[in-house]
Amino acid sequence: MKTKIDHDALEALLYLINHPNQADCLMDPAAQLNTADAEDIERLRTALTLKQLMDQMPGGFFIYRAEGAQEILYANTALVRIFHCASLKEFQKLTGNSFRGMVHPDDLDAVQKSIQAQISSSQYHLDYVEYRIITKNGEVRWLDDYGHFIHSDSAGNVFYVFVGDSTEKRMRLWNEKSHERPGYSRREKQMRTLMDEYDQGMEVIHQEYLRHLELIEGLSIDYESIFYADLDANQIKAYRVSCRFKKQFPVEHHVCSFEGFDADYLENWVYPDDRPLLYGVTSRENIQEKLSTDNSFHVNYRVYRDNSIGYIQLRVVNVGSGEHISQVVLGYRNIDKEIVQEMQQKLLLSEALESANMANNAKNLFLSNMSHDIRTPMNAIMGFVSLAKKRMNDKLKLSSYLDSITTSSEQLLSLINDVLEISKSEAEKIHADIDECSLVDAMQQIQQSTFPHASTSCIILSLDISGLKHDMVYTDLQKLVQILEYLIDNALKFTEPGGSVAVSVEEKDVKDNHTLYQFVVKDSGIGISKEFLEHIFEPFEREKNTTLSGIHGTGLGLTIAKKLADAIGAHIHVSSTLGKGSTFTVSLPLQRLEESSLERKKLENAVSKEPPAPRQKRILLVDDNEINLEIENEVLTDAGFLVDTVIDGSLAVDKMRDTEPGYYDLILMDIQMPVMDGYCATRAIRKMPDPAVSGIPIIAVSANTFEEDKKKALESGMNAHLPKPLDTCRLLELMQTFL
């Protein structure tokens, strides 16, 4: 006995043993199964078929637990007969339903040791032992035991065992020994012949069973029809039959001629367009040709199923042991789910490819526009610098050239800022920093930042906050200001000189301490077409490029505004009419604070003032770039400051350590520098023992302008952060707050 049971087949049998009521349900079509899952039902059917085969075997078969009392989980009918019992209950009562109760007491220890020794030496082969049993009528008989140890998911560690009654064989051997004569050698050969014949007989007994094991091993349990065919004998036997094969195979285990067994199936069930695909597939010649190079092959096709189209896979497997191909298994499997998943996967891949192509086209368009939009201000800067060098003595023209250089520089800086902002938003999620703030302050800040642009463009910019009743709220003030600045900047770009841009804020749906605020930006510009409104917030999109419209920009401003709005919980609605203008409405629900002590009219009455002239103060300027040092030094000196410069953070730390407390009034600190960066230098200064030194105001002046850069500067101990290129007025105003 060298054949082991397939693990999945044994699991199915143990599952049925643990759920005996399920077998009754399978036998009774009217009964209700505990599961509606098709895979579980097929598993139960496989288990029932296997159990029926076991019960029909002439040889004994049983399964018992490897631990504890070694309880017998299953015993077939042949084993019950070997013990001369009339029923399974009699057998269980006689043996105590355990392997220990089966074995003769005098043989038990030796049997257990032999089994353990064989398992230890090889876990892949069947173990073999001989032992005596005591039948119900008291007779002592001998058994040959072929067992195997496995771990089962449903039953734990178990042994499954094939046994045969070897009493007669042993009696013949004993008789031969008791009558030993000089011709013993001849009788020994005869005895060996008898033993070989016994083994061959046992092999024949289990032939049908082994065929079914090969079937189960070759096919999965989810097949709706399974056939075993002998090509040489021109026979095919049904082991599982679907409704589509019922005419040819009315019952399971029905045998008929292999040639033409699926003719009715092809004509009545297979989808007409797929019939040519199957003609000849199940012929003997085709099967032998296909299986000569591979152990299996399959074909997928469509069938009619419940007034719809279903998908079936026919798989043919060679289960013969020799080179000649005759014994094959044919399985018909429902693959609807797999085909649907495959179609969905293809659709997803197609959509992903289309999306990638669209993104690639958009970026190509963006790069094309960017090339033009960057070169335009760069060309202006270089051209006006060249003209300025030629007319150094013409102050009027020189001033005009410098104004043009400033305008072009601002355009270039705006382009760079937009690209960096959208790149940052796509690389990582934008987080809102919620804090208490004043909407009046926000609107005032917006007015100050956008009014110069409107003024130079000859556009009337109005700001109405009469609808604002509660100005103190919780929100991310900086992102709200950015959103409105992007929307106002967009409105100013697409409004002709002499036009108007109106900004207003109103309160809607005031409930308890929550209010829906609406910020409206309305312009009298060129408007937006209905077709483009659907794409207005997509990155790199512009309805007209700058060559046609004469308007500079990346097409990223509204995209950034939308991303920022999503981050703080705001919604942007757009309405527009070509030739008449557009209206952007930002709706933002906010939690209010107590009534602000700020007066609403301070915005209307706000008057921009020149920053007061600074007193004579000494500034330590830290920057590794010589050009930046030269520019900043000139700006500060012209403003009346005394300036010392160093080129890295370590030198700044040395300066603060070596000078008298109070010698320097403020430090302007770059971030990225060799030897020691601005963060480390600030931390080192803050750790100095003298408060007059460690408490000096430090302002970060850096090209690192992202929000996390500002946070990192403040966390390192700096008092404020200013982006490069420097806005001189803003720099002097900020310095004045610390001096």
C-alpha positions in Angstrom: 0.0 0.0 0.0 1.9 3.0 -1.2 -1.0 5.5 -2.0 -1.9 8.3 0.3 -5.2 10.2 0.4 -5.3 13.7 -1.1 -5.3 16.2 1.8 -8.3 18.2 0.4 -10.3 15.0 0.0 -9.7 14.0 3.6 -10.6 17.5 4.8 -13.9 17.2 2.9 -14.6 13.8 4.5 -13.9 15.1 8.0 -16.1 18.1 7.4 -19.0 15.8 6.5 -18.3 13.6 9.6 -18.5 16.7 11.8 -21.7 17.8 10.0 -23.8 14.6 9.6 -27.0 16.5 9.1 -25.6 18.0 5.9 -25.4 14.6 4.3 -29.1 14.1 4.9 -29.8 17.5 3.3 -27.8 16.6 0.2 -29.7 13.3 -0.2 -33.1 15.1 0.3 -33.6 17.8 -2.4 -36.4 19.4 -0.4 -34.1 19.9 2.7 -32.4 23.2 3.4 -28.6 23.3 3.6 -26.9 25.5 6.2 -25.0 27.2 3.5 -26.0 28.8 0.3 -22.4 29.1 -1.0 -21.9 27.0 -4.2 -18.3 26.2 -3.2 -19.5 24.7 0.2 -22.2 22.7 -1.5 -19.8 21.2 -4.0 -17.4 20.4 -1.1 -20.2 18.5 0.7 -21.1 16.6 -2.5 -17.4 15.6 -2.9 -17.3 14.5 0.7 -20.5 12.4 0.4 -19.2 10.7 -2.8 -15.9 9.9 -1.0 -17.8 8.5 2.1 -20.0 6.3 -0.2 -16.8 4.9 -1.8 -15.3 4.2 1.6 -18.4 2.3 2.7 -18.3 0.2 -0.4 -14.7 -0.8 -0.1 -14.1 -4.5 0.8 -11.1 -3.5 2.9 -11.2 -1.8 6.3 -10.7 1.9 6.6 -10.9 4.2 9.6 -9.7 7.6 11.0 -8.8 8.3 14.6 -7.3 11.2 16.6 -3.6 11.1 17.2 -3.8 12.4 20.8 -5.7 11.7 24.0 -7.9 8.6 24.0 -7.3 8.2 20.3 -11.0 8.5 19.5 -12.2 6.9 16.2 -13.8 9.6 14.0 -14.9 7.3 11.2 -15.0 3.6 10.5 -16.3 2.1 7.2 -18.6 -1.0 6.9 -15.8 -3.4 6.1 -14.0 -2.6 9.4 -17.2 -3.3 11.3 -17.5 -6.7 9.6 -13.9 -7.6 10.4 -14.8 -7.3 14.1 -17.9 -9.5 13.5 -20.2 -6.6 14.6 -23.7 -6.2 13.2 -23.6 -2.4 13.3 -21.4 0.6 13.9 -22.9 1.0 17.4 -21.8 -2.6 18.3 -18.3 -1.8 17.0 -18.1 1.4 19.1 -19.3 -0.4 22.2 -16.8 -3.3 21.7 -13.8 -1.0 21.1 -14.8 1.9 23.3 -14.7 3.8 20.0 -10.9 4.2 20.2 -7.8 2.8 18.5 -6.5 1.6 21.9 -9.6 -0.4 22.3 -9.1 -2.1 18.9 -5.6 -3.4 19.5 -5.0 -6.5 21.6 -3.7 -5.3 25.0 -0.5 -7.4 24.6 0.4 -5.7 21.3 -0.6 -2.1 22.1 2.7 -0.8 23.4 4.7 -2.3 20.6 2.3 -1.0 18.0 2.4 2.6 19.4 6.2 2.6 19.5 6.5 1.2 16.0 4.1 3.8 14.6 6.0 6.7 16.3 9.4 5.4 15.1 8.2 5.2 11.5 6.7 8.7 11.6 9.9 10.1 13.0 12.0 8.5 10.2 9.7 9.6 7.4 6.6 11.8 7.5 5.9 11.3 3.8 5.3 7.5 3.6 2.7 5.2 5.0 3.6 3.4 8.3 3.0 -0.3 8.5 2.3 -2.4 11.6 0.8 -5.9 12.4 -1.3 -6.5 15.5 -4.0 -8.7 16.9 -7.6 -7.9 17.6 -10.4 -9.6 19.6 -13.6 -9.8 17.7 -17.1 -9.7 19.3 -17.3 -13.5 19.4 -13.9 -13.6 21.3 -11.9 -14.8 18.3 -8.3 -13.4 18.0 -7.4 -12.3 14.5 -4.4 -10.5 12.9 -4.6 -7.2 10.9 -2.2 -5.6 8.5 -2.3 -1.8 9.2 -1.2 0.9 6.6 -1.6 4.3 8.2 -0.6 7.9 7.7 -0.4 10.9 10.1 -1.6 14.3 9.0 -2.8 17.6 10.5 -6.4 18.5 9.6 -7.9 22.0 9.8 -11.2 20.6 11.0 -10.1 17.7 13.2 -6.5 18.5 14.3 -3.9 15.7 14.3 -5.3 12.4 12.9 -4.3 9.1 11.5 -6.1 7.5 8.5 -5.6 3.8 8.2 -6.2 1.0 5.7 -6.5 -2.5 7.3 -6.9 -6.0 6.0 -7.5 -9.3 7.8 -4.2 -11.2 7.5 -5.1 -14.2 9.9 -5.2 -16.8 7.1 -1.9 -15.7 5.7 -0.2 -15.8 9.0 -1.7 -19.3 9.7 -0.2 -20.6 6.5 3.2 -19.1 7.5 2.9 -20.8 11.0 2.0 -24.1 9.4 5.0 -23.9 7.1 7.3 -23.2 10.0 5.9 -26.0 12.2 6.5 -28.6 9.4 10.0 -27.4 8.5 11.9 -30.0 6.4 15.1 -30.1 4.3 13.0 -28.7 1.4 12.4 -25.6 3.5 13.9 -23.3 0.8 11.3 -24.3 -1.7 8.5 -23.7 0.8 10.0 -20.3 1.8 9.7 -19.2 -1.8 6.1 -20.4 -1.9 5.4 -18.4 1.2 6.9 -15.3 -0.3 4.8 -15.9 -3.4 1.7 -16.1 -1.2 2.6 -12.8 0.5 3.1 -11.1 -2.9 -0.2 -12.4 -4.1 -1.9 -11.0 -1.0 -0.4 -7.5 -1.6 -1.5 -7.7 -5.2 -5.0 -8.7 -4.1 -5.2 -5.7 -1.8 -4.1 -3.4 -4.6 -6.9 -4.8 -6.8 -9.4 -4.3 -3.9 -8.6 -0.6 -3.7 -8.3 0.0 -7.5 -11.7 1.7 -7.8 -11.1 3.8 -4.7 -7.7 5.0 -6.0 -9.2 6.0 -9.3 -11.6 8.3 -7.4 -8.7 9.7 -5.4 -6.9 10.5 -8.7 -10.1 12.2 -9.9 -10.4 14.3 -6.7 -6.7 15.2 -6.9 -6.9 16.2 -10.6 -10.0 18.4 -10.3 -11.2 21.1 -7.9 -14.5 20.7 -6.1 -16.1 23.6 -7.9 -16.8 21.7 -11.1 -20.4 21.3 -12.1 -19.8 18.2 -14.3 -17.0 15.6 -13.9 -16.4 12.6 -16.1 -13.8 9.8 -16.1 -13.0 8.5 -19.6 -11.1 5.5 -20.8 -10.2 6.4 -24.4 -8.9 2.9 -25.3 -12.2 1.3 -24.1 -14.3 4.1 -25.6 -16.1 4.6 -22.3 -17.0 7.6 -20.2 -18.5 7.5 -16.7 -20.2 10.5 -15.0 -19.3 11.3 -11.4 -21.0 14.6 -11.3 -23.6 15.8 -13.8 -25.2 19.3 -14.4 -28.7 19.8 -15.9 -27.1 20.3 -19.3 -25.8 16.7 -19.4 -28.9 15.0 -17.9 -30.2 13.7 -21.2 -27.0 11.7 -21.9 -26.3 10.9 -18.3 -29.6 10.6 -16.4 -27.9 9.6 -13.1 -24.4 9.8 -11.6 -22.0 6.9 -12.3 -23.8 6.3 -15.6 -21.5 4.8 -18.3 -21.9 5.4 -22.0 -19.8 5.5 -25.2 -17.2 8.2 -25.2 -17.5 9.0 -28.9 -20.2 11.7 -29.3 -21.1 11.9 -25.6 -21.4 15.7 -25.8 -23.2 16.0 -29.1 -26.6 17.0 -27.5 -24.8 19.4 -25.2 -23.1 21.2 -28.0 -26.2 21.6 -30.1 -28.6 22.6 -27.4 -26.6 24.4 -24.7 -23.4 25.9 -26.2 -23.7 29.4 -27.6 -23.8 29.2 -31.4 -20.8 31.4 -32.1 -18.7 29.2 -29.8 -19.7 25.8 -31.1 -17.0 25.7 -33.8 -14.5 26.3 -31.0 -15.6 23.1 -29.3 -16.1 20.8 -32.3 -13.4 18.2 -32.2 -12.0 19.3 -28.8 -13.2 16.2 -27.1 -12.3 13.8 -29.8 -9.9 11.0 -28.8 -7.2 12.1 -31.3 -7.3 15.8 -30.2 -7.1 14.9 -26.5 -4.2 12.5 -27.0 -2.4 15.1 -29.1 -2.9 17.9 -26.6 -1.9 15.8 -23.6 1.2 14.5 -25.2 2.9 17.8 -24.5 1.2 18.9 -21.3 -0.6 17.2 -18.4 -3.8 19.2 -19.0 -5.5 21.7 -21.3 -8.6 23.8 -21.2 -11.0 25.9 -23.4 -13.4 28.7 -22.4 -16.7 29.1 -24.1 -20.3 30.5 -23.5 -23.5 28.6 -22.8 -27.1 29.5 -22.3 -28.0 29.9 -18.6 -31.4 31.1 -17.3 -32.2 33.2 -20.3 -28.8 34.8 -20.2 -25.2 34.0 -21.3 -22.8 32.1 -18.9 -19.2 31.2 -19.1 -17.9 27.6 -18.8 -14.3 26.2 -18.8 -13.7 22.7 -20.0 -10.5 21.3 -18.5 -9.1 17.9 -19.6 -6.5 16.2 -17.3 -4.4 13.2 -17.9 -4.6 10.9 -14.8 -2.9 7.8 -16.3 0.5 6.7 -15.0 2.1 5.6 -18.2 3.3 7.3 -21.3 0.2 6.1 -23.3 -2.7 8.4 -22.9 -6.0 6.7 -22.2 -7.3 7.6 -18.7 -8.5 11.2 -18.6 -10.8 13.4 -16.5 -13.0 16.0 -18.1 -14.3 18.8 -15.8 -16.8 21.5 -16.7 -16.5 24.6 -14.4 -18.6 27.8 -14.1 -16.2 30.7 -14.6 -18.7 33.6 -14.7 -17.1 35.3 -11.7 -13.6 35.0 -13.1 -14.7 36.4 -16.5 -16.5 39.3 -15.0 -13.5 40.1 -12.8 -11.3 39.9 -15.9 -13.6 42.2 -17.8 -13.7 44.6 -14.9 -9.9 44.5 -14.6 -9.5 45.3 -18.3 -12.0 48.2 -17.9 -10.0 49.5 -15.0 -6.7 49.2 -16.9 -8.3 50.9 -19.9 -9.6 53.8 -17.7 -6.2 54.1 -16.0 -4.5 54.2 -19.4 -6.9 56.9 -20.6 -6.5 58.9 -17.4 -2.7 58.6 -17.7 -2.8 59.7 -21.3 -5.0 62.7 -20.4 -2.7 63.6 -17.6 0.3 63.3 -19.9 -1.3 65.4 -22.5 -2.3 68.0 -19.9 1.3 68.2 -18.6 2.7 68.4 -22.1 0.4 71.3 -22.7 1.4 72.8 -19.4 5.1 72.5 -20.3 4.5 74.1 -23.6 2.7 77.1 -22.0 5.2 77.3 -19.2 8.1 77.5 -21.7 6.4 80.5 -23.2 5.2 82.1 -19.9 8.6 81.8 -18.3 10.6 83.0 -21.3 8.4 86.0 -21.7 9.2 87.8 -18.4 12.8 86.5 -18.6 13.1 88.1 -22.0 11.7 91.3 -20.7 14.1 91.3 -17.7 17.1 90.7 -19.8 16.0 93.2 -22.5 15.3 96.0 -20.0 18.6 95.4 -18.2 20.4 95.7 -21.5 18.6 98.9 -22.3 19.2 100.3 -18.7 22.9 99.8 -19.1 22.9 101.9 -22.3 20.9 104.7 -20.8 22.4 105.0 -17.3 22.2 108.8 -17.5 18.6 109.0 -18.6 16.9 108.8 -15.3 13.3 108.9 -16.7 13.9 106.0 -19.0 16.0 104.2 -16.4 13.1 104.4 -13.9 10.7 103.1 -16.6 13.0 100.2 -17.4 13.3 99.3 -13.7 9.5 99.4 -13.3 9.2 97.0 -16.2 11.9 94.7 -14.7 10.0 94.7 -11.4 6.7 93.8 -13.1 8.3 91.0 -15.1 10.1 89.7 -12.0 6.7 89.6 -10.1 5.2 87.6 -13.0 8.0 85.1 -13.0 7.8 84.8 -9.2 4.1 84.1 -9.4 4.6 81.4 -12.0 7.3 79.7 -9.8 5.1 79.9 -6.7 2.1 78.3 -8.4 4.1 75.4 -9.8 5.7 74.8 -6.4 2.3 75.0 -4.6 0.6 72.5 -6.9 3.6 70.2 -6.8 3.5 70.3 -3.0 -0.3 69.7 -2.8 0.0 66.6 -5.1 2.9 65.1 -3.2 1.3 65.3 0.2 -2.1 65.9 1.8 -2.8 69.5 2.8 -3.6 69.9 6.5 -5.7 72.7 8.0 -4.3 74.6 11.0 -7.5 75.6 12.8 -7.2 78.6 15.2 -9.2 81.5 16.4 -9.0 84.5 14.0 -10.8 87.6 12.8 -12.4 87.7 9.4 -12.1 91.5 9.4 -8.4 91.1 9.7 -8.5 88.5 6.9 -10.4 90.9 4.6 -8.1 93.7 5.5 -5.1 91.5 4.6 -6.7 90.6 1.3 -7.4 94.2 0.5 -3.8 95.2 1.1 -2.4 92.4 -1.0 -4.7 92.8 -4.0 -5.3 96.5 -4.2 -1.9 97.4 -5.8 -2.6 94.9 -8.6 -6.1 96.3 -9.2 -4.8 99.9 -9.1 -2.0 99.3 -11.7 -4.5 97.4 -13.9 -7.0 100.3 -13.7 -9.7 98.0 -12.3 -12.1 99.1 -9.6 -11.8 96.7 -6.6 -14.5 97.0 -4.0 -14.8 95.2 -0.6 -18.2 94.9 1.2 -18.3 93.5 4.7 -21.6 94.9 5.7 -23.1 91.4 5.9 -20.5 90.3 8.4 -22.0 90.3 11.9 -19.7 87.9 13.7 -16.1 88.2 12.7 -14.3 86.1 15.3 -14.2 82.4 14.2 -12.2 79.2 14.2 -10.5 78.5 10.9 -7.2 78.3 9.0 -6.8 82.1 8.4 -3.8 81.8 6.0 -5.5 79.2 3.7 -8.7 81.2 3.6 -6.8 84.3 2.6 -4.9 82.3 0.0 -8.2 81.0 -1.5 -9.7 84.5 -1.9 -6.4 85.9 -3.2 -6.3 83.3 -5.9 -9.9 84.0 -6.9 -9.4 87.8 -6.9 -6.1 87.5 -8.8 -8.0 85.3 -11.4 -10.7 87.9 -11.6 -8.3 90.8 -12.1 -6.4 88.8 -14.8 -9.5 88.3 -16.9 -11.1 91.8 -16.4 -10.3 94.5 -18.9 -9.1 98.0 -17.7 -12.0 100.0 -16.5 -13.9 96.9 -15.3 -14.7 96.0 -11.8 -14.2 93.2 -9.2 -16.5 93.2 -6.2 -15.6 91.1 -3.1 -18.3 90.6 -0.3 -18.9 88.4 2.7 -22.3 87.4 4.1 -23.6 85.2 6.9 -26.1 82.4 6.1 -27.9 79.9 8.3 -26.9 81.2 11.7 -27.4 78.4 14.2 -26.2 78.4 17.8 -22.5 79.2 17.6 -22.1 78.0 14.0 -22.6 80.1 10.8 -22.3 79.5 7.1 -20.2 82.2 5.7 -20.2 83.0 1.9 -17.3 84.9 0.3 -18.3 86.2 -3.1 -15.8 87.4 -5.8 -17.7 88.9 -8.8 -16.1 90.4 -11.9 -17.1 92.1 -15.1 -14.5 90.2 -17.1 -14.6 88.1 -20.3 -16.5 85.2 -18.7 -16.1 81.4 -19.0 -17.8 79.1 -21.5 -20.2 76.4 -20.2 -18.0 73.7 -21.8 -14.9 74.9 -19.9 -16.7 75.3 -16.5 -16.5 71.5 -16.1 -12.7 71.6 -16.3 -12.0 74.9 -14.6 -10.4 73.4 -11.5 -8.3 70.8 -13.4 -4.5 71.4 -13.2 -2.7 73.0 -16.2 -6.1 73.9 -17.9 -6.7 77.3 -19.4 -9.5 78.1 -21.8 -7.2 80.3 -23.9 -3.5 80.2 -23.7 -1.4 83.3 -23.1 -0.5 83.7 -26.7 -4.1 84.2 -27.7 -5.4 86.0 -24.6 -2.3 87.9 -23.7 -2.8 86.8 -20.1 0.1 85.4 -18.2 -0.4 82.4 -15.9 0.1 78.6 -15.5 -3.6 77.6 -15.2 -2.9 76.4 -11.7 -4.4 79.2 -9.5 -7.9 77.9 -9.4 -6.7 74.3 -8.9 -4.7 75.4 -5.9 -7.7 77.4 -4.6 -9.9 74.2 -4.9 -7.4 72.1 -3.0 -7.1 74.6 -0.2 -10.9 74.9 0.0 -11.2 71.1 0.3 -8.6 71.2 3.1 -10.6 73.6 5.3 -14.0 72.2 4.4 -15.1 75.0 2.0 -17.0 74.6 -1.3 -16.5 76.8 -4.4 -19.3 77.4 -6.8 -18.8 79.1 -10.2 -21.3 80.8 -12.4 -20.4 82.7 -15.6 -21.6 84.3 -18.7 -19.4 84.9 -21.7 -18.8 88.6 -22.3 -20.4 89.6 -19.0 -18.2 88.1 -16.2 -18.0 85.4 -13.6 -19.0 84.9 -10.0 -17.1 82.6 -7.6 -18.8 81.8 -4.3 -16.9 80.2 -1.4 -19.2 78.6 1.2 -17.5 77.8 4.5 -19.3 76.7 7.7 -17.4 78.0 10.7 -17.7 77.9 14.5 -18.0 81.4 16.0 -16.3 82.9 19.0 -17.7 85.6 21.2 -18.5 88.9 19.6 -15.3 90.6 18.4 -14.2 93.8 20.1 -12.8 94.9 16.7 -14.8 97.5 15.0 -16.0 96.5 11.5 -15.4 99.8 10.0 -11.7 99.7 10.7 -11.3 98.0 7.3 -13.2 100.8 5.4 -11.2 103.4 7.4 -7.9 101.6 7.1 -5.3 103.9 5.6 -2.0 102.5 4.4 0.9 104.1 6.1 4.5 104.2 5.3 6.5 102.2 8.0 8.0 104.5 10.6 11.6 105.3 10.2 13.6 102.8 12.2 15.9 103.9 14.9 19.6 103.3 14.6 19.9 99.6 15.3 22.6 97.0 14.6 21.5 93.9 12.6 23.4 90.6 12.2 22.8 89.4 8.6 23.5 85.7 8.0 23.5 84.3 4.4 25.9 82.2 2.4 25.0 83.8 -0.9 27.1 86.9 -1.7 24.5 88.4 -4.0 21.8 88.1 -1.3 24.2 89.6 1.2 24.9 92.5 -1.0 21.2 93.3 -1.8 20.0 92.9 1.8 23.0 94.9 3.2 22.2 97.8 0.8 18.5 97.7 1.7 19.1 97.7 5.5 21.9 100.4 5.3 19.6 102.6 3.2 17.0 102.2 5.9 19.4 103.5 8.5 20.6 100.2 10.1 24.1 99.2 11.0 24.8 95.8 9.5 27.3 93.0 10.1 27.4 90.0 7.8 28.5 86.3 8.2 28.2 83.5 5.7 27.1 80.5 7.8 25.3 79.6 11.1 28.4 78.6 13.0 29.9 82.1 12.5 26.7 83.7 13.7 26.8 81.6 16.9 30.4 82.7 17.4 29.5 86.4 16.9 26.7 86.2 19.5 29.0 84.4 21.9 31.9 86.9 21.5 30.1 90.2 21.5 28.6 92.1 24.5 24.9 91.4 25.3 22.7 93.9 23.5 25.3 94.6 20.8 23.0 93.2 18.1 19.3 94.1 18.2 18.0 91.5 15.6 19.3 88.7 13.4 18.1 88.0 9.8 18.9 84.2 9.4 19.0 82.2 6.2 18.0 78.6 6.5 20.1 76.5 4.0 23.8 77.2 4.6 27.0 75.2 4.7 28.7 74.1 8.0 25.7 75.0 10.1 22.1 75.7 8.9 19.8 78.4 10.3 17.8 75.9 12.4 20.8 74.6 14.3 22.3 78.1 14.7 19.0 79.4 16.2 18.8 76.5 18.7 22.4 77.1 19.7 21.7 80.8 20.3 18.6 80.1 22.3 20.6 77.8 24.6 23.1 80.6 25.6 23.0 81.4 29.3 22.6 85.1 29.1 18.9 86.0 28.4 20.0 89.3 26.8 21.8 87.2 24.2 19.5 84.1 23.9 16.4 86.3 23.7 17.4 88.3 20.6 14.7 88.4 17.9 15.6 86.1 14.9 13.7 86.4 11.6 14.1 83.6 9.1 14.7 84.8 5.6 14.6 81.8 3.2 13.6 80.5 -0.2 11.9 77.6 1.7 8.4 78.9 1.6 6.1 75.9 2.2 4.0 75.9 5.3 6.0 73.1 7.0 9.2 75.3 6.4 7.5 78.1 8.4 6.5 75.7 11.1 10.0 74.3 11.3 11.5 77.8 11.6 9.2 78.7 14.5 9.8 75.3 16.2 13.6 75.9 16.1 13.1 79.2 18.1 12.8 81.8 15.3 10.3 84.6 15.8 9.0 85.0 12.3 9.5 83.8 8.7 9.9 85.9 5.5 10.1 84.3 2.0 12.6 85.2 -0.7 12.7 87.3 -2.9 12.3 89.9 -0.1 9.5 92.4 -0.1 11.4 95.4 1.3 8.3 97.1 2.8 7.2 93.9 4.4 10.7 93.3 5.8 11.0 96.7 7.4 7.4 96.5 8.8 8.2 93.1 10.4 11.5 94.3 11.8 9.9 97.3 13.4 7.6 95.0 15.4 10.7 93.5 17.2 12.8 96.7 17.5 
